Amino acid sequence: ILVLLSVFFIAFLFLKSRYTLTIDKVIVEVGDALPKDISEYVENKVVDESDYKLYLDNIPLDKNGKTTDIGEYTYRVKYKSITKKGTIVVQDTKVPDVEVRDLTVGVGEDFDVADFVVDCFDYSKPVNITYKKESDQNLHKKAGIYEFKIVATDQAGNKIDKNVRLIVKKGYSYEDSKSKDMTVSYVD
């Protein structure tokens, strides 16, 4: 009887492990595509992928299949007759990609610190542009060439410092130069 019980117990454990579905927590960088391999979503040893069905229908993706919004999202995996839910964490750990330029203004002329930025890309919008040192915002009051840092910070708290150069000239008008500039720029 003891041998028979041992055989039944071992068979039970074997069958139970074949029909147990253990879900993983999946972490993805915003802007990256979701993993396509089912083994990224389950802890089970995947013998035949056709036994699994993956449902990713509530995760925000762009037209190229890349994640667009940070947050936690639910996915579902169906294995034979068992369906379980898991979590996909879309996070942003990358600093904004920022291109800057020199800026020329007239003495005492107001401008926005974001005027140094030519291009900025980041999934955690908007990106906030500030002076690294608060005192640098007053450099436009006296003619000269000034080099300092600005900071681009996305909504996830990722920051990058950028070196910029401010040229302050007597008799020059940044506003007039902008009105004559026919360059069209669009920042989303």
Secondary structure, 3 states (H helix, E strand, C coil): CHHHHHHHHHHHHHHHHHCCCCECCEEEECCCECCCCHHHCECCCCCCHHHEEEECCCCCECCCCEECCCEEEEEEEEECCEEEEEEEEEECCCCCEEEECCEEEECCCCCCHHHHEEEEECCCCCCEEEECCHHHHHHHHCCEEEEEEEEEECCCCCEEEEEEEEEEECCCCHHHHHHHCCCCCCCC
